[in-house]
Amino acid sequence: MKVNIRYAITSVIILGLIGLVVVKLLGNKQEVEEKVYKKDPDRRVTIQADTVQPAPMNQSTSFLGAFAPVREVTISSESTGKVVSVKVEEGSYVSAGAIIAQLDTDLLRAQLSSAKANYDNAVTTLKRYEAAASGVTKLTMDNAATQVLTYKSQVEQYEKQIRMCTIKAPFSGVITSRSFELGAVVATGAQMAELTNIDQLKLEVNVPEGNISSFKDGQSISVFTDVYADKTFNGTVDMVGTKADASHNFVLKVLVNNSAKLLKSGMYGRIQPKEALQHDVISVPRSALIGSSKVPKVFVIENGIARVREIESGAGNEYAVEVKNGLKQGEVVATGGLVNLYDGAKVSISK
């Protein structure tokens, strides 16, 4: 009997706790629902808007890129050996053919001396055979001639190996990094230094497909930088890309003369093609665009209601974009206050 009473009391307590949990969860759900933002169908969103009208549009815009050296190389060792002389420091200017480092050549020079002695002896022997009136067979003469060629080849091989131990600059420039020290033993192919020539720089920019036709190979173009805002640098289009990236941009490379060494590799530069005016072009401000660059959209206001519409964009500048398809003259497009705007929202256009 006592056991049944205990079970009954426990069951009542458990059911009571479950009931409290359920009441608490329902209360939390109601509180959360009250805090959730709900669109008011009668609320009007205040926006700024413009009426679409054909007008001339300056399509000129600037494109930003970074300068890179036209000539830059990593100098590597062509031989294995110990560094016995260091001729450059990081930041030092070197001329073409200047010595970067010297590797130990003592063993190679000893081998070269031995090869030269053998070569001289072989030449003497061959001459003696040739001067002999008789008694020298053709086989002996051929072997003597082969010996001359063999030792001559050894001499040339050791001379080349000795030359390879002198590491030189292939062209003039600045040593931008050095990765060896005096006494270090370097292996064949080890990177020794990086040589950069900035007498001529290459400006690489990405140009949208709508503007790439403005550029031609060999075209002269002005280059500007923020570092030297009062200077204009002369550039020449070196390459117009033939394959677009995923964003439909083409790589454009412009060569810039930098004999004064004002520009540095890695600096930003920009180009600006000559201005071109188009007449009767329908355009919208860039502030009106929503969506992605691949699928641009705008809000069109119809009877006080905002409707999302996809458009086909064309050329543009810093402020506006040409609309090839999707809009008609006289339609109203939202240009400001788009943060709270959505498809189907009622709008109020501010004056």
C-alpha positions in Angstrom: 0.0 0.0 0.0 2.8 2.4 1.0 4.6 1.5 -2.3 1.6 2.4 -4.4 1.2 5.8 -2.6 4.9 6.5 -3.2 4.6 5.7 -6.9 1.5 7.9 -7.2 3.2 10.9 -5.5 6.3 10.5 -7.8 4.0 10.4 -10.9 2.3 13.5 -9.8 5.6 15.3 -9.3 6.9 14.2 -12.7 3.7 15.3 -14.4 3.9 18.6 -12.7 7.4 19.2 -13.8 6.6 18.3 -17.4 3.7 20.7 -17.2 5.9 23.5 -16.0 8.4 22.8 -18.8 5.6 22.9 -21.4 4.2 26.2 -20.0 7.7 27.7 -20.0 8.5 26.6 -23.6 5.1 28.0 -24.8 5.9 31.3 -23.1 9.4 31.4 -24.7 7.9 30.7 -28.1 5.3 33.5 -27.7 8.1 35.9 -26.6 10.3 35.0 -29.6 7.4 35.3 -32.0 6.7 38.8 -30.6 10.3 39.8 -31.3 10.5 38.5 -34.8 10.3 41.3 -37.4 7.2 41.0 -39.6 6.7 43.1 -42.7 3.8 45.5 -42.4 1.9 45.3 -45.7 0.6 48.8 -45.2 3.9 50.4 -44.4 5.5 52.4 -47.2 9.3 52.4 -47.7 10.7 55.8 -48.5 13.1 55.8 -51.4 14.8 58.0 -54.0 14.0 57.3 -57.6 14.8 58.5 -61.1 12.8 58.4 -64.4 14.6 56.6 -67.2 15.5 58.9 -70.0 17.9 58.5 -72.9 20.9 60.8 -72.5 24.6 61.0 -73.5 26.8 59.0 -71.2 30.5 59.4 -70.7 31.8 55.8 -70.9 35.3 56.7 -69.7 36.3 54.9 -66.5 39.6 54.1 -64.9 41.0 50.6 -64.2 43.3 49.8 -61.3 46.2 47.4 -61.4 49.6 46.8 -59.9 53.1 47.3 -61.3 55.3 44.3 -61.8 58.9 44.1 -63.2 59.3 43.1 -66.8 62.7 41.5 -66.1 63.1 39.5 -62.8 65.0 36.3 -62.3 66.1 34.0 -59.5 69.8 33.4 -59.9 70.8 29.8 -59.1 74.1 28.0 -58.7 75.2 25.9 -61.8 77.7 24.0 -59.7 78.3 22.5 -56.3 80.9 24.2 -54.1 81.9 26.3 -51.2 81.3 30.1 -51.4 84.7 31.8 -51.1 83.7 35.3 -52.2 80.5 37.4 -51.8 80.3 40.4 -54.2 76.8 41.8 -53.5 74.5 42.8 -50.7 70.7 43.1 -50.7 69.6 46.3 -52.3 72.9 46.8 -54.3 72.7 47.6 -58.0 74.7 45.4 -60.3 75.5 45.7 -64.0 75.0 42.8 -66.5 77.9 40.3 -66.1 78.8 41.5 -62.6 80.0 38.8 -60.2 77.4 37.8 -57.6 79.5 35.1 -55.9 82.6 32.9 -56.4 82.7 29.2 -55.5 85.9 27.3 -54.7 87.8 26.1 -57.8 91.0 24.8 -56.4 90.2 21.1 -57.1 88.9 21.9 -60.6 92.0 23.9 -61.4 94.2 21.0 -60.3 92.2 18.6 -62.5 92.5 21.1 -65.4 96.3 21.3 -65.1 96.5 17.5 -65.2 94.2 17.4 -68.3 96.3 20.1 -70.0 99.5 18.1 -69.4 97.9 15.0 -70.8 96.7 16.9 -73.8 100.1 18.4 -74.5 101.7 15.0 -74.2 99.1 13.5 -76.6 99.7 16.2 -79.1 103.5 15.7 -78.9 103.1 12.0 -79.4 100.8 12.4 -82.4 103.2 14.8 -84.0 106.1 12.4 -83.4 104.1 9.6 -85.1 103.3 11.8 -88.0 106.9 12.8 -88.5 108.1 9.2 -88.4 109.1 7.9 -91.9 108.0 4.4 -91.2 107.2 1.9 -88.5 104.0 3.5 -87.3 100.8 1.6 -88.1 97.5 3.3 -89.0 95.9 1.9 -85.8 98.6 3.5 -83.7 98.0 6.8 -85.4 94.3 6.6 -84.9 94.7 5.9 -81.2 97.1 8.8 -80.8 94.6 11.1 -82.5 91.8 9.8 -80.3 93.9 10.6 -77.2 94.3 14.2 -78.4 90.6 14.6 -78.8 89.8 12.9 -75.4 92.2 15.1 -73.4 91.1 18.2 -75.3 87.5 17.4 -74.3 88.6 17.1 -70.7 90.3 20.4 -70.8 87.2 22.1 -72.2 85.0 20.4 -69.6 87.1 21.6 -66.6 87.3 25.1 -68.1 83.5 25.2 -68.3 83.1 23.9 -64.8 85.4 26.6 -63.5 83.5 29.3 -65.3 80.3 27.9 -63.8 81.7 28.5 -60.4 81.6 32.2 -61.0 78.0 33.3 -60.6 77.2 36.4 -62.6 74.2 38.7 -63.1 72.5 38.0 -66.5 71.3 41.6 -66.7 71.5 44.8 -64.8 69.2 45.4 -61.8 68.9 45.4 -58.1 69.6 42.5 -55.8 66.2 42.2 -54.0 67.2 39.2 -52.0 70.3 37.1 -51.2 70.1 33.6 -49.7 73.8 32.6 -49.2 76.7 33.6 -47.0 80.5 33.4 -47.1 81.6 29.8 -46.4 78.3 28.2 -47.3 78.3 25.1 -49.4 75.7 25.3 -52.2 74.4 22.6 -54.4 73.7 22.7 -58.1 70.4 24.5 -58.6 70.4 26.2 -55.2 68.8 29.6 -55.3 71.4 32.3 -54.6 69.8 35.7 -55.2 66.9 37.5 -56.8 67.6 40.1 -59.4 65.0 42.7 -60.4 65.2 45.3 -63.1 62.6 48.1 -62.9 63.8 50.3 -65.8 60.6 49.1 -67.4 57.5 48.0 -65.5 54.4 46.1 -66.5 51.0 47.3 -65.3 48.5 44.5 -65.2 44.8 45.4 -65.0 41.5 43.5 -65.4 39.1 45.1 -67.9 35.4 44.1 -68.2 34.3 42.7 -71.6 32.3 45.9 -72.2 35.5 48.0 -72.3 38.1 45.7 -73.7 37.4 46.8 -77.3 38.8 50.3 -76.3 42.4 48.8 -76.2 44.7 47.7 -79.0 48.2 46.2 -79.1 50.8 49.0 -79.4 48.3 51.7 -78.3 49.8 54.6 -76.4 48.0 55.2 -73.1 48.4 57.5 -70.0 49.1 55.8 -66.7 48.4 57.5 -63.3 49.4 56.8 -59.7 48.2 58.1 -56.4 51.8 58.3 -55.2 52.7 60.8 -57.9 49.3 62.5 -58.4 50.8 65.3 -60.4 52.6 63.1 -62.9 51.5 61.3 -65.9 53.5 58.3 -67.1 53.6 57.1 -70.7 52.5 53.5 -71.3 52.1 51.2 -74.3 49.6 48.4 -74.5 51.7 45.2 -74.7 49.0 42.6 -74.5 45.2 42.4 -74.7 43.9 39.3 -73.2 42.0 36.8 -75.4 40.4 34.7 -72.6 38.1 36.1 -70.0 38.0 34.9 -66.3 34.9 33.8 -64.4 33.8 37.4 -64.0 34.1 38.2 -67.7 37.2 40.3 -67.2 40.2 40.3 -69.6 43.9 40.8 -68.6 45.5 43.9 -70.1 49.3 44.5 -69.8 50.7 48.0 -70.2 54.5 48.6 -70.5 55.6 51.8 -68.6 59.0 53.4 -69.0 60.6 53.8 -65.5 64.1 55.0 -66.3 63.8 57.7 -63.6 63.1 54.9 -61.0 60.1 56.7 -59.6 57.8 53.8 -59.7 58.3 50.6 -57.6 57.2 47.0 -58.2 54.0 46.4 -56.4 52.7 50.0 -56.5 49.2 50.6 -57.7 48.6 52.3 -61.1 45.5 53.0 -63.1 44.7 53.7 -66.8 41.9 55.7 -68.3 40.9 55.3 -71.9 40.0 58.3 -74.0 36.5 59.6 -73.3 33.7 58.4 -75.7 30.2 59.8 -75.7 27.2 57.8 -76.7 23.9 59.4 -77.6 20.4 58.1 -76.8 21.7 55.7 -74.2 19.4 54.5 -71.4 21.4 54.2 -68.2 20.9 53.9 -64.4 23.1 55.1 -61.5 25.3 52.4 -60.0 23.4 52.9 -56.7 20.3 51.4 -58.4 21.9 48.1 -59.1 21.2 45.0 -57.0 22.1 41.3 -57.6 25.4 40.2 -59.0 27.6 41.6 -61.8 26.6 38.6 -63.9 22.9 39.0 -63.3 22.2 42.7 -62.5 18.8 43.8 -61.3 16.9 47.0 -60.4 13.7 47.9 -58.6 11.2 49.3 -61.0 8.3 51.3 -59.4 4.9 50.4 -60.8 1.8 52.1 -59.4 3.6 52.7 -56.1 4.9 49.1 -55.8 8.5 48.0 -56.1 9.1 45.2 -58.5 12.5 43.5 -59.1 13.5 43.3 -62.7 16.6 41.7 -64.4 18.4 43.9 -66.9 21.2 43.5 -69.4 24.1 45.9 -68.6 26.5 47.4 -71.1 29.4 49.9 -70.8 29.6 52.2 -67.9 31.7 54.6 -65.9 32.2 55.4 -62.2 28.6 56.7 -61.8 26.3 55.0 -64.2 25.8 51.8 -66.3 24.2 51.5 -69.7 21.1 49.3 -69.8 20.8 47.4 -73.1 17.7 45.5 -72.3 15.1 45.4 -69.5 14.1 49.1 -69.1 12.1 51.5 -71.2 12.0 55.2 -71.5 9.7 56.8 -68.9 9.9 53.9 -66.3 10.8 54.8 -62.7 13.8 53.1 -61.0 14.7 53.2 -57.3 18.1 54.8 -56.8 18.3 55.2 -53.1 16.9 53.8 -49.8 17.2 50.2 -51.1 18.1 48.7 -47.7 14.5 48.0 -46.6 13.2 47.5 -50.1 11.8 44.2 -51.3 9.8 42.8 -54.2 6.2 43.9 -53.7 6.9 46.7 -51.2 4.8 49.8 -51.2 7.0 52.8 -51.7 6.9 56.5 -51.1 9.3 58.6 -53.3 11.0 61.4 -51.5 11.1 64.7 -53.2 
